[in-house]
Amino acid sequence: AALGVQHNAVDIRQLQGSKVRSAADGVVSKAADNGFGYSYIIITHPDGLMTLYGHISEILIKEGELVRQGQVIGLSGGMPGTKGAGWLTTGPHLHLEVFKNYKHTNPLLYLPLEYLPVSTLQTTEVQNLIKEKISVPKN
């Protein structure tokens, strides 16, 4: 939990206004501001996954729209005091959550990591990913 708020996401540092792309084909379930200045997009994918993209400074799609993997859906934000940033932010980044069967799951298990520079991740996220990827079931 950060600042007393549960954080079930990975934060990917990027410049304010960077293109945010859909992780996979799907339908836009929600594209909105939560009422506290935090803008986000939720996409439902055919495989039972849902992705949430947060701190969006500009939403470029509409609810109900079909999107394709790699399609630009918005522009990143997160710079304190800017549109879409919300009040709990530390700088420009993309907040990414993944849900499987409506439950949070580790987004790093679904991302093609060859395109995600490790330097953009927080140390604890990298450590947790390594633990999950190399954990061996106990007999």
N, CA, C and O atoms as a GROMACS GRO file, in nm:
protein
  556
    1ALA      N    1   0.084  -0.118   0.000
    1ALA     CA    2   0.000   0.000   0.000
    1ALA      C    3   0.088   0.124   0.000
    1ALA      O    4   0.186   0.134   0.075
    2ALA      N    5   0.054   0.217  -0.084
    2ALA     CA    6   0.127   0.343  -0.092
    2ALA      C    7   0.037   0.455  -0.043
    2ALA      O    8  -0.078   0.466  -0.086
    3LEU      N    9   0.088   0.537   0.045
    3LEU     CA   10   0.009   0.647   0.100
    3LEU      C   11  -0.124   0.599   0.156
    3LEU      O   12  -0.224   0.670   0.151
    4GLY      N   13  -0.126   0.477   0.210
    4GLY     CA   14  -0.246   0.422   0.270
    4GLY      C   15  -0.347   0.368   0.170
    4GLY      O   16  -0.460   0.336   0.207
    5VAL      N   17  -0.307   0.356   0.043
    5VAL     CA   18  -0.397   0.306  -0.062
    5VAL      C   19  -0.337   0.179  -0.121
    5VAL      O   20  -0.219   0.176  -0.155
    6GLN      N   21  -0.420   0.074  -0.132
    6GLN     CA   22  -0.373  -0.051  -0.194
    6GLN      C   23  -0.332  -0.024  -0.339
    6GLN      O   24  -0.405   0.043  -0.412
    7HIS      N   25  -0.217  -0.076  -0.380
    7HIS     CA   26  -0.164  -0.050  -0.514
    7HIS      C   27  -0.143  -0.183  -0.585
    7HIS      O   28  -0.036  -0.244  -0.574
    8ASN      N   29  -0.244  -0.228  -0.659
    8ASN     CA   30  -0.239  -0.355  -0.730
    8ASN      C   31  -0.204  -0.332  -0.877
    8ASN      O   32  -0.277  -0.374  -0.966
    9ALA      N   33  -0.093  -0.266  -0.900
    9ALA     CA   34  -0.059  -0.226  -1.037
    9ALA      C   35   0.091  -0.220  -1.053
    9ALA      O   36   0.167  -0.234  -0.957
   10VAL      N   37   0.132  -0.198  -1.176
   10VAL     CA   38   0.270  -0.166  -1.205
   10VAL      C   39   0.268  -0.023  -1.260
   10VAL      O   40   0.185   0.010  -1.344
   11ASP      N   41   0.360   0.058  -1.214
   11ASP     CA   42   0.373   0.196  -1.263
   11ASP      C   43   0.491   0.200  -1.358
   11ASP      O   44   0.603   0.164  -1.322
   12ILE      N   45   0.466   0.243  -1.480
   12ILE     CA   46   0.569   0.248  -1.583
   12ILE      C   47   0.600   0.394  -1.612
   12ILE      O   48   0.516   0.467  -1.665
   13ARG      N   49   0.721   0.434  -1.577
   13ARG     CA   50   0.761   0.574  -1.601
   13ARG      C   51   0.764   0.602  -1.750
   13ARG      O   52   0.816   0.524  -1.828
   14GLN      N   53   0.707   0.716  -1.787
   14GLN     CA   54   0.715   0.763  -1.925
   14GLN      C   55   0.686   0.912  -1.926
   14GLN      O   56   0.630   0.967  -1.831
   15LEU      N   57   0.724   0.976  -2.033
   15LEU     CA   58   0.705   1.120  -2.042
   15LEU      C   59   0.557   1.154  -2.048
   15LEU      O   60   0.477   1.079  -2.103
   16GLN      N   61   0.521   1.267  -1.991
   16GLN     CA   62   0.385   1.319  -1.998
   16GLN      C   63   0.346   1.328  -2.145
   16GLN      O   64   0.421   1.382  -2.226
   17GLY      N   65   0.228   1.277  -2.180
   17GLY     CA   66   0.179   1.285  -2.317
   17GLY      C   67   0.227   1.174  -2.408
   17GLY      O   68   0.205   1.181  -2.529
   18SER      N   69   0.292   1.071  -2.353
   18SER     CA   70   0.334   0.956  -2.435
   18SER      C   71   0.212   0.876  -2.479
   18SER      O   72   0.110   0.876  -2.411
   19LYS      N   73   0.222   0.810  -2.593
   19LYS     CA   74   0.112   0.728  -2.643
   19LYS      C   75   0.092   0.606  -2.553
   19LYS      O   76   0.188   0.539  -2.515
   20VAL      N   77  -0.034   0.578  -2.519
   20VAL     CA   78  -0.071   0.460  -2.443
   20VAL      C   79  -0.144   0.368  -2.540
   20VAL      O   80  -0.240   0.409  -2.605
   21ARG      N   81  -0.099   0.244  -2.549
   21ARG     CA   82  -0.154   0.148  -2.646
   21ARG      C   83  -0.223   0.033  -2.574
   21ARG      O   84  -0.185  -0.006  -2.464
   22SER      N   85  -0.326  -0.021  -2.638
   22SER     CA   86  -0.396  -0.135  -2.584
   22SER      C   87  -0.305  -0.257  -2.583
   22SER      O   88  -0.236  -0.284  -2.681
   23ALA      N   89  -0.305  -0.330  -2.473
   23ALA     CA   90  -0.220  -0.448  -2.459
   23ALA      C   91  -0.268  -0.563  -2.547
   23ALA      O   92  -0.190  -0.650  -2.585
   24ALA      N   93  -0.398  -0.564  -2.580
   24ALA     CA   94  -0.455  -0.673  -2.660
   24ALA      C   95  -0.587  -0.625  -2.718
   24ALA      O   96  -0.639  -0.520  -2.679
   25ASP      N   97  -0.642  -0.702  -2.812
   25ASP     CA   98  -0.773  -0.672  -2.868
   25ASP      C   99  -0.876  -0.674  -2.755
   25ASP      O  100  -0.862  -0.750  -2.659
   26GLY      N  101  -0.980  -0.591  -2.767
   26GLY     CA  102  -1.085  -0.591  -2.667
   26GLY      C  103  -1.186  -0.481  -2.690
   26GLY      O  104  -1.185  -0.413  -2.793
   27VAL      N  105  -1.274  -0.465  -2.593
   27VAL     CA  106  -1.379  -0.363  -2.598
   27VAL      C  107  -1.358  -0.267  -2.482
   27VAL      O  108  -1.332  -0.310  -2.369
   28VAL      N  109  -1.371  -0.139  -2.509
   28VAL     CA  110  -1.355  -0.038  -2.404
   28VAL      C  111  -1.478  -0.044  -2.313
   28VAL      O  112  -1.589  -0.011  -2.355
   29SER      N  113  -1.457  -0.086  -2.189
   29SER     CA  114  -1.565  -0.096  -2.091
   29SER      C  115  -1.590   0.037  -2.021
   29SER      O  116  -1.703   0.070  -1.988
   30LYS      N  117  -1.482   0.112  -1.998
   30LYS     CA  118  -1.493   0.240  -1.927
   30LYS      C  119  -1.380   0.331  -1.974
   30LYS      O  120  -1.267   0.288  -1.992
   31ALA      N  121  -1.415   0.457  -1.992
   31ALA     CA  122  -1.316   0.560  -2.026
   31ALA      C  123  -1.367   0.687  -1.959
   31ALA      O  124  -1.458   0.752  -2.010
   32ALA      N  125  -1.307   0.722  -1.845
   32ALA     CA  126  -1.367   0.828  -1.764
   32ALA      C  127  -1.269   0.890  -1.666
   32ALA      O  128  -1.155   0.847  -1.651
   33ASP      N  129  -1.320   0.993  -1.600
   33ASP     CA  130  -1.254   1.056  -1.486
   33ASP      C  131  -1.332   1.007  -1.364
   33ASP      O  132  -1.454   1.004  -1.367
   34ASN      N  133  -1.262   0.969  -1.257
   34ASN     CA  134  -1.331   0.913  -1.141
   34ASN      C  135  -1.396   1.017  -1.050
   34ASN      O  136  -1.450   0.982  -0.945
   35GLY      N  137  -1.392   1.143  -1.089
   35GLY     CA  138  -1.451   1.248  -1.006
   35GLY      C  139  -1.350   1.316  -0.916
   35GLY      O  140  -1.380   1.420  -0.856
   36PHE      N  141  -1.231   1.259  -0.906
   36PHE     CA  142  -1.124   1.317  -0.825
   36PHE      C  143  -1.007   1.360  -0.914
   36PHE      O  144  -0.895   1.377  -0.866
   37GLY      N  145  -1.033   1.375  -1.042
   37GLY     CA  146  -0.930   1.419  -1.136
   37GLY      C  147  -0.842   1.308  -1.190
   37GLY      O  148  -0.743   1.335  -1.258
   38TYR      N  149  -0.877   1.182  -1.160
   38TYR     CA  150  -0.800   1.067  -1.207
   38TYR      C  151  -0.870   1.006  -1.328
   38TYR      O  152  -0.981   0.955  -1.315
   39SER      N  153  -0.807   1.012  -1.444
   39SER     CA  154  -0.866   0.956  -1.566
   39SER      C  155  -0.809   0.818  -1.594
   39SER      O  156  -0.691   0.792  -1.572
   40TYR      N  157  -0.896   0.729  -1.642
   40TYR     CA  158  -0.854   0.592  -1.667
   40TYR      C  159  -0.936   0.530  -1.779
   40TYR      O  160  -1.042   0.580  -1.817
   41ILE      N  161  -0.884   0.418  -1.832
   41ILE     CA  162  -0.950   0.341  -1.936
   41ILE      C  163  -0.947   0.195  -1.892
   41ILE      O  164  -0.844   0.146  -1.846
   42ILE      N  165  -1.061   0.126  -1.907
   42ILE     CA  166  -1.067  -0.018  -1.881
   42ILE      C  167  -1.105  -0.087  -2.012
   42ILE      O  168  -1.203  -0.050  -2.077
   43ILE      N  169  -1.027  -0.189  -2.049
   43ILE     CA  170  -1.056  -0.267  -2.169
   43ILE      C  171  -1.079  -0.412  -2.127
   43ILE      O  172  -1.000  -0.469  -2.052
   44THR      N  173  -1.190  -0.470  -2.176
   44THR     CA  174  -1.221  -0.610  -2.152
   44THR      C  175  -1.176  -0.690  -2.273
   44THR      O  176  -1.211  -0.659  -2.387
   45HIS      N  177  -1.097  -0.794  -2.247
   45HIS     CA  178  -1.040  -0.876  -2.354
   45HIS      C  179  -1.113  -1.010  -2.362
   45HIS      O  180  -1.167  -1.056  -2.261
   46PRO      N  181  -1.115  -1.074  -2.479
   46PRO     CA  182  -1.191  -1.199  -2.496
   46PRO      C  183  -1.144  -1.315  -2.410
   46PRO      O  184  -1.219  -1.410  -2.389
   47ASP      N  185  -1.021  -1.312  -2.359
   47ASP     CA  186  -0.966  -1.423  -2.282
   47ASP      C  187  -0.997  -1.416  -2.133
   47ASP      O  188  -0.939  -1.490  -2.054
   48GLY      N  189  -1.089  -1.328  -2.094
   48GLY     CA  190  -1.125  -1.316  -1.953
   48GLY      C  191  -1.040  -1.216  -1.876
   48GLY      O  192  -1.059  -1.198  -1.756
   49LEU      N  193  -0.946  -1.150  -1.945
   49LEU     CA  194  -0.864  -1.048  -1.880
   49LEU      C  195  -0.925  -0.910  -1.901
   49LEU      O  196  -0.995  -0.885  -1.999
   50MET      N  197  -0.897  -0.823  -1.807
   50MET     CA  198  -0.931  -0.681  -1.820
   50MET      C  199  -0.805  -0.602  -1.787
   50MET      O  200  -0.730  -0.638  -1.696
   51THR      N  201  -0.782  -0.494  -1.862
   51THR     CA  202  -0.668  -0.408  -1.834
   51THR      C  203  -0.719  -0.268  -1.801
   51THR      O  204  -0.812  -0.218  -1.864
   52LEU      N  205  -0.656  -0.207  -1.700
   52LEU     CA  206  -0.688  -0.070  -1.660
   52LEU      C  207  -0.563   0.014  -1.679
   52LEU      O  208  -0.455  -0.020  -1.631
   53TYR      N  209  -0.580   0.125  -1.751
   53TYR     CA  210  -0.472   0.218  -1.779
   53TYR      C  211  -0.505   0.347  -1.706
   53TYR      O  212  -0.607   0.410  -1.735
   54GLY      N  213  -0.422   0.388  -1.610
   54GLY     CA  214  -0.452   0.505  -1.528
   54GLY      C  215  -0.357   0.621  -1.548
   54GLY      O  216  -0.249   0.605  -1.605
   55HIS      N  217  -0.398   0.738  -1.501
   55HIS     CA  218  -0.327   0.866  -1.517
   55HIS      C  219  -0.324   0.903  -1.665
   55HIS      O  220  -0.218   0.936  -1.719
   56ILE      N  221  -0.439   0.897  -1.729
   56ILE     CA  222  -0.450   0.928  -1.871
   56ILE      C  223  -0.480   1.077  -1.886
   56ILE      O  224  -0.580   1.127  -1.834
   57SER      N  225  -0.392   1.148  -1.956
   57SER     CA  226  -0.411   1.293  -1.972
   57SER      C  227  -0.508   1.325  -2.086
   57SER      O  228  -0.571   1.430  -2.086
   58GLU      N  229  -0.520   1.233  -2.182
   58GLU     CA  230  -0.617   1.252  -2.291
   58GLU      C  231  -0.667   1.115  -2.335
   58GLU      O  232  -0.589   1.030  -2.377
   59ILE      N  233  -0.799   1.096  -2.327
   59ILE     CA  234  -0.863   0.971  -2.369
   59ILE      C  235  -0.898   0.984  -2.517
   59ILE      O  236  -0.966   1.079  -2.556
   60LEU      N  237  -0.853   0.888  -2.599
   60LEU     CA  238  -0.871   0.898  -2.744
   60LEU      C  239  -0.972   0.798  -2.799
   60LEU      O  240  -0.991   0.791  -2.920
   61ILE      N  241  -1.038   0.721  -2.713
   61ILE     CA  242  -1.136   0.622  -2.756
   61ILE      C  243  -1.266   0.645  -2.678
   61ILE      O  244  -1.270   0.728  -2.587
   62LYS      N  245  -1.371   0.570  -2.714
   62LYS     CA  246  -1.501   0.584  -2.648
   62LYS      C  247  -1.544   0.450  -2.590
   62LYS      O  248  -1.504   0.344  -2.638
   63GLU      N  249  -1.626   0.456  -2.486
   63GLU     CA  250  -1.681   0.334  -2.427
   63GLU      C  251  -1.758   0.257  -2.534
   63GLU      O  252  -1.830   0.317  -2.614
   64GLY      N  253  -1.744   0.125  -2.534
   64GLY     CA  254  -1.810   0.039  -2.631
   64GLY      C  255  -1.730   0.018  -2.759
   64GLY      O  256  -1.766  -0.067  -2.841
   65GLU      N  257  -1.624   0.094  -2.777
   65GLU     CA  258  -1.543   0.084  -2.899
   65GLU      C  259  -1.456  -0.042  -2.896
   65GLU      O  260  -1.400  -0.078  -2.792
   66LEU      N  261  -1.445  -0.108  -3.012
   66LEU     CA  262  -1.355  -0.221  -3.028
   66LEU      C  263  -1.216  -0.167  -3.054
   66LEU      O  264  -1.198  -0.082  -3.142
   67VAL      N  265  -1.117  -0.215  -2.980
   67VAL     CA  266  -0.979  -0.171  -3.001
   67VAL      C  267  -0.892  -0.292  -3.033
   67VAL      O  268  -0.923  -0.404  -2.994
   68ARG      N  269  -0.786  -0.266  -3.104
   68ARG     CA  270  -0.692  -0.370  -3.145
   68ARG      C  271  -0.563  -0.360  -3.064
   68ARG      O  272  -0.528  -0.252  -3.015
   69GLN      N  273  -0.494  -0.470  -3.050
   69GLN     CA  274  -0.365  -0.469  -2.981
   69GLN      C  275  -0.274  -0.366  -3.047
   69GLN      O  276  -0.258  -0.364  -3.169
   70GLY      N  277  -0.213  -0.282  -2.965
   70GLY     CA  278  -0.121  -0.180  -3.014
   70GLY      C  279  -0.185  -0.049  -3.055
   70GLY      O  280  -0.116   0.048  -3.084
   71GLN      N  281  -0.318  -0.046  -3.058
   71GLN     CA  282  -0.389   0.078  -3.094
   71GLN      C  283  -0.369   0.183  -2.987
   71GLN      O  284  -0.375   0.153  -2.868
   72VAL      N  285  -0.345   0.307  -3.028
   72VAL     CA  286  -0.331   0.416  -2.932
   72VAL      C  287  -0.469   0.446  -2.875
   72VAL      O  288  -0.563   0.475  -2.948
   73ILE      N  289  -0.479   0.440  -2.741
   73ILE     CA  290  -0.608   0.462  -2.674
   73ILE      C  291  -0.610   0.591  -2.593
   73ILE      O  292  -0.716   0.639  -2.553
   74GLY      N  293  -0.492   0.647  -2.568
   74GLY     CA  294  -0.484   0.770  -2.490
   74GLY      C  295  -0.342   0.819  -2.481
   74GLY      O  296  -0.250   0.762  -2.539
   75LEU      N  297  -0.326   0.927  -2.405
   75LEU     CA  298  -0.194   0.983  -2.379
   75LEU      C  299  -0.168   0.976  -2.229
   75LEU      O  300  -0.257   1.001  -2.148
   76SER      N  301  -0.046   0.942  -2.193
   76SER     CA  302  -0.012   0.926  -2.052
   76SER      C  303  -0.008   1.060  -1.980
   76SER      O  304   0.010   1.166  -2.040
   77GLY      N  305  -0.024   1.050  -1.850
   77GLY     CA  306  -0.020   1.169  -1.765
   77GLY      C  307   0.051   1.137  -1.636
   77GLY      O  308   0.152   1.067  -1.634
   78GLY      N  309  -0.002   1.191  -1.528
   78GLY     CA  310   0.055   1.164  -1.397
   78GLY      C  311   0.136   1.278  -1.339
   78GLY      O  312   0.172   1.275  -1.221
   79MET      N  313   0.168   1.378  -1.422
   79MET     CA  314   0.240   1.494  -1.367
   79MET      C  315   0.147   1.563  -1.268
   79MET      O  316   0.037   1.603  -1.306
   80PRO      N  317   0.188   1.578  -1.142
   80PRO     CA  318   0.100   1.640  -1.042
   80PRO      C  319   0.040   1.771  -1.092
   80PRO      O  320   0.110   1.857  -1.146
   81GLY      N  321  -0.090   1.784  -1.071
   81GLY     CA  322  -0.161   1.906  -1.108
   81GLY      C  323  -0.211   1.911  -1.251
   81GLY      O  324  -0.274   2.009  -1.291
   82THR      N  325  -0.184   1.805  -1.330
   82THR     CA  326  -0.230   1.805  -1.469
   82THR      C  327  -0.355   1.721  -1.485
   82THR      O  328  -0.389   1.640  -1.398
   83LYS      N  329  -0.424   1.740  -1.597
   83LYS     CA  330  -0.546   1.667  -1.628
   83LYS      C  331  -0.522   1.516  -1.623
   83LYS      O  332  -0.425   1.466  -1.680
   84GLY      N  333  -0.610   1.445  -1.554
   84GLY     CA  334  -0.604   1.300  -1.546
   84GLY      C  335  -0.511   1.243  -1.442
   84GLY      O  336  -0.512   1.123  -1.418
   85ALA      N  337  -0.431   1.328  -1.378
   85ALA     CA  338  -0.329   1.280  -1.284
   85ALA      C  339  -0.388   1.228  -1.154
   85ALA      O  340  -0.335   1.134  -1.095
   86GLY      N  341  -0.497   1.288  -1.109
   86GLY     CA  342  -0.550   1.253  -0.978
   86GLY      C  343  -0.467   1.318  -0.869
   86GLY      O  344  -0.375   1.394  -0.898
   87TRP      N  345  -0.499   1.289  -0.744
   87TRP     CA  346  -0.429   1.355  -0.633
   87TRP      C  347  -0.322   1.267  -0.570
   87TRP      O  348  -0.245   1.315  -0.487
   88LEU      N  349  -0.314   1.138  -0.607
   88LEU     CA  350  -0.208   1.050  -0.556
   88LEU      C  351  -0.114   1.014  -0.670
   88LEU      O  352  -0.128   0.908  -0.730
   89THR      N  353  -0.022   1.101  -0.699
   89THR     CA  354   0.073   1.073  -0.807
   89THR      C  355   0.208   1.133  -0.771
   89THR      O  356   0.217   1.232  -0.699
   90THR      N  357   0.311   1.071  -0.823
   90THR     CA  358   0.447   1.114  -0.791
   90THR      C  359   0.522   1.168  -0.911
   90THR      O  360   0.638   1.209  -0.899
   91GLY      N  361   0.459   1.167  -1.026
   91GLY     CA  362   0.524   1.214  -1.148
   91GLY      C  363   0.464   1.142  -1.268
   91GLY      O  364   0.380   1.054  -1.252
   92PRO      N  365   0.507   1.179  -1.388
   92PRO     CA  366   0.448   1.120  -1.508
   92PRO      C  367   0.476   0.970  -1.519
   92PRO      O  368   0.590   0.926  -1.512
   93HIS      N  369   0.369   0.893  -1.537
   93HIS     CA  370   0.380   0.749  -1.554
   93HIS      C  371   0.246   0.691  -1.597
   93HIS      O  372   0.143   0.757  -1.589
   94LEU      N  373   0.251   0.566  -1.643
   94LEU     CA  374   0.129   0.491  -1.672
   94LEU      C  375   0.106   0.394  -1.557
   94LEU      O  376   0.196   0.318  -1.521
   95HIS      N  377  -0.012   0.396  -1.502
   95HIS     CA  378  -0.054   0.304  -1.396
   95HIS      C  379  -0.128   0.191  -1.469
   95HIS      O  380  -0.230   0.216  -1.533
   96LEU      N  381  -0.078   0.068  -1.460
   96LEU     CA  382  -0.138  -0.044  -1.533
   96LEU      C  383  -0.182  -0.153  -1.436
   96LEU      O  384  -0.102  -0.203  -1.357
   97GLU      N  385  -0.309  -0.189  -1.445
   97GLU     CA  386  -0.364  -0.299  -1.366
   97GLU      C  387  -0.416  -0.406  -1.460
   97GLU      O  388  -0.463  -0.375  -1.569
   98VAL      N  389  -0.406  -0.532  -1.418
   98VAL     CA  390  -0.462  -0.644  -1.493
   98VAL      C  391  -0.552  -0.724  -1.399
   98VAL      O  392  -0.514  -0.754  -1.286
   99PHE      N  393  -0.670  -0.759  -1.450
   99PHE     CA  394  -0.765  -0.840  -1.374
   99PHE      C  395  -0.789  -0.970  -1.451
   99PHE      O  396  -0.803  -0.969  -1.573
  100LYS      N  397  -0.792  -1.081  -1.380
  100LYS     CA  398  -0.830  -1.209  -1.439
  100LYS      C  399  -0.950  -1.258  -1.360
  100LYS      O  400  -0.942  -1.275  -1.238
  101ASN      N  401  -1.060  -1.282  -1.428
  101ASN     CA  402  -1.185  -1.321  -1.363
  101ASN      C  403  -1.221  -1.222  -1.252
  101ASN      O  404  -1.262  -1.261  -1.143
  102TYR      N  405  -1.205  -1.093  -1.281
  102TYR     CA  406  -1.241  -0.981  -1.193
  102TYR      C  407  -1.153  -0.970  -1.068
  102TYR      O  408  -1.188  -0.897  -0.975
  103LYS      N  409  -1.041  -1.040  -1.064
  103LYS     CA  410  -0.948  -1.030  -0.951
  103LYS      C  411  -0.815  -0.976  -1.000
  103LYS      O  412  -0.770  -1.010  -1.109
  104HIS      N  413  -0.752  -0.892  -0.917
  104HIS     CA  414  -0.621  -0.838  -0.954
  104HIS      C  415  -0.521  -0.952  -0.975
  104HIS      O  416  -0.522  -1.052  -0.903
  105THR      N  417  -0.435  -0.933  -1.073
  105THR     CA  418  -0.324  -1.025  -1.097
  105THR      C  419  -0.202  -0.941  -1.135
  105THR      O  420  -0.217  -0.824  -1.169
  106ASN      N  421  -0.085  -0.999  -1.130
  106ASN     CA  422   0.038  -0.925  -1.156
  106ASN      C  423   0.047  -0.889  -1.305
  106ASN      O  424   0.057  -0.979  -1.388
  107PRO      N  425   0.044  -0.761  -1.340
  107PRO     CA  426   0.052  -0.720  -1.481
  107PRO      C  427   0.179  -0.768  -1.550
  107PRO      O  428   0.178  -0.792  -1.671
  108LEU      N  429   0.287  -0.781  -1.476
  108LEU     CA  430   0.414  -0.819  -1.537
  108LEU      C  431   0.412  -0.962  -1.591
  108LEU      O  432   0.495  -0.998  -1.675
  109LEU      N  433   0.318  -1.044  -1.545
  109LEU     CA  434   0.306  -1.180  -1.596
  109LEU      C  435   0.249  -1.182  -1.737
  109LEU      O  436   0.259  -1.283  -1.806
  110TYR      N  437   0.191  -1.071  -1.781
  110TYR     CA  438   0.125  -1.065  -1.912
  110TYR      C  439   0.194  -0.973  -2.011
  110TYR      O  440   0.162  -0.973  -2.129
  111LEU      N  441   0.289  -0.894  -1.964
  111LEU     CA  442   0.356  -0.799  -2.052
  111LEU      C  443   0.474  -0.864  -2.123
  111LEU      O  444   0.545  -0.945  -2.064
  112PRO      N  445   0.494  -0.829  -2.252
  112PRO     CA  446   0.616  -0.876  -2.320
  112PRO      C  447   0.734  -0.794  -2.267
  112PRO      O  448   0.756  -0.682  -2.310
  113LEU      N  449   0.807  -0.851  -2.175
  113LEU     CA  450   0.909  -0.776  -2.102
  113LEU      C  451   1.026  -0.731  -2.188
  113LEU      O  452   1.102  -0.643  -2.146
  114GLU      N  453   1.043  -0.789  -2.307
  114GLU     CA  454   1.153  -0.743  -2.392
  114GLU      C  455   1.133  -0.599  -2.437
  114GLU      O  456   1.228  -0.533  -2.478
  115TYR      N  457   1.009  -0.550  -2.430
  115TYR     CA  458   0.980  -0.412  -2.470
  115TYR      C  459   0.972  -0.317  -2.352
  115TYR      O  460   0.951  -0.197  -2.370
  116LEU      N  461   0.988  -0.369  -2.231
  116LEU     CA  462   0.972  -0.289  -2.111
  116LEU      C  463   1.107  -0.277  -2.040
  116LEU      O  464   1.149  -0.370  -1.972
  117PRO      N  465   1.174  -0.164  -2.056
  117PRO     CA  466   1.304  -0.148  -1.990
  117PRO      C  467   1.290  -0.162  -1.839
  117PRO      O  468   1.206  -0.097  -1.777
  118VAL      N  469   1.374  -0.246  -1.780
  118VAL     CA  470   1.370  -0.269  -1.636
  118VAL      C  471   1.386  -0.138  -1.560
  118VAL      O  472   1.334  -0.124  -1.450
  119SER      N  473   1.458  -0.043  -1.618
  119SER     CA  474   1.480   0.085  -1.550
  119SER      C  475   1.351   0.164  -1.529
  119SER      O  476   1.349   0.257  -1.449
  120THR      N  477   1.243   0.126  -1.600
  120THR     CA  478   1.116   0.198  -1.582
  120THR      C  479   1.034   0.142  -1.466
  120THR      O  480   0.930   0.198  -1.431
  121LEU      N  481   1.079   0.032  -1.407
  121LEU     CA  482   1.004  -0.032  -1.300
  121LEU      C  483   1.065  -0.001  -1.164
  121LEU      O  484   1.185   0.024  -1.153
  122GLN      N  485   0.981  -0.004  -1.062
  122GLN     CA  486   1.030   0.012  -0.927
  122GLN      C  487   1.100  -0.117  -0.885
  122GLN      O  488   1.062  -0.225  -0.931
  123THR      N  489   1.200  -0.108  -0.800
  123THR     CA  490   1.280  -0.223  -0.759
  123THR      C  491   1.194  -0.335  -0.703
  123THR      O  492   1.217  -0.452  -0.734
  124THR      N  493   1.095  -0.302  -0.621
  124THR     CA  494   1.012  -0.407  -0.560
  124THR      C  495   0.931  -0.481  -0.666
  124THR      O  496   0.907  -0.601  -0.652
  125GLU      N  497   0.889  -0.412  -0.772
  125GLU     CA  498   0.814  -0.478  -0.879
  125GLU      C  499   0.901  -0.581  -0.949
  125GLU      O  500   0.855  -0.691  -0.979
  126VAL      N  501   1.026  -0.546  -0.976
  126VAL     CA  502   1.118  -0.638  -1.042
  126VAL      C  503   1.145  -0.758  -0.952
  126VAL      O  504   1.144  -0.872  -0.999
  127GLN      N  505   1.168  -0.734  -0.824
  127GLN     CA  506   1.193  -0.843  -0.730
  127GLN      C  507   1.074  -0.938  -0.723
  127GLN      O  508   1.091  -1.060  -0.724
  128ASN      N  509   0.954  -0.883  -0.716
  128ASN     CA  510   0.833  -0.966  -0.708
  128ASN      C  511   0.815  -1.048  -0.835
  128ASN      O  512   0.775  -1.164  -0.829
  129LEU      N  513   0.843  -0.988  -0.951
  129LEU     CA  514   0.830  -1.060  -1.077
  129LEU      C  515   0.927  -1.178  -1.082
  129LEU      O  516   0.889  -1.288  -1.120
  130ILE      N  517   1.050  -1.154  -1.042
  130ILE     CA  518   1.150  -1.261  -1.043
  130ILE      C  519   1.106  -1.375  -0.951
  130ILE      O  520   1.119  -1.492  -0.987
  131LYS      N  521   1.055  -1.342  -0.834
  131LYS     CA  522   1.007  -1.444  -0.741
  131LYS      C  523   0.895  -1.526  -0.803
  131LYS      O  524   0.894  -1.649  -0.791
  132GLU      N  525   0.799  -1.459  -0.870
  132GLU     CA  526   0.687  -1.531  -0.930
  132GLU      C  527   0.730  -1.617  -1.046
  132GLU      O  528   0.680  -1.729  -1.062
  133LYS      N  529   0.822  -1.568  -1.128
  133LYS     CA  530   0.865  -1.642  -1.247
  133LYS      C  531   0.953  -1.762  -1.213
  133LYS      O  532   0.953  -1.861  -1.286
  134ILE      N  533   1.028  -1.755  -1.104
  134ILE     CA  534   1.121  -1.865  -1.073
  134ILE      C  535   1.074  -1.951  -0.956
  134ILE      O  536   1.144  -2.045  -0.916
  135SER      N  537   0.958  -1.920  -0.901
  135SER     CA  538   0.912  -2.000  -0.787
  135SER      C  539   0.883  -2.144  -0.833
  135SER      O  540   0.825  -2.167  -0.939
  136VAL      N  541   0.926  -2.237  -0.751
  136VAL     CA  542   0.908  -2.378  -0.780
  136VAL      C  543   0.803  -2.432  -0.684
  136VAL      O  544   0.814  -2.411  -0.563
  137PRO      N  545   0.701  -2.504  -0.737
  137PRO     CA  546   0.600  -2.559  -0.646
  137PRO      C  547   0.663  -2.653  -0.544
  137PRO      O  548   0.750  -2.733  -0.576
  138LYS      N  549   0.616  -2.641  -0.419
  138LYS     CA  550   0.668  -2.726  -0.312
  138LYS      C  551   0.594  -2.859  -0.313
  138LYS      O  552   0.472  -2.864  -0.331
  139ASN      N  553   0.668  -2.968  -0.292
  139ASN     CA  554   0.607  -3.102  -0.288
  139ASN      C  555   0.577  -3.142  -0.147
  139ASN      O  556   0.526  -3.252  -0.123
   0.00000   0.00000   0.00000
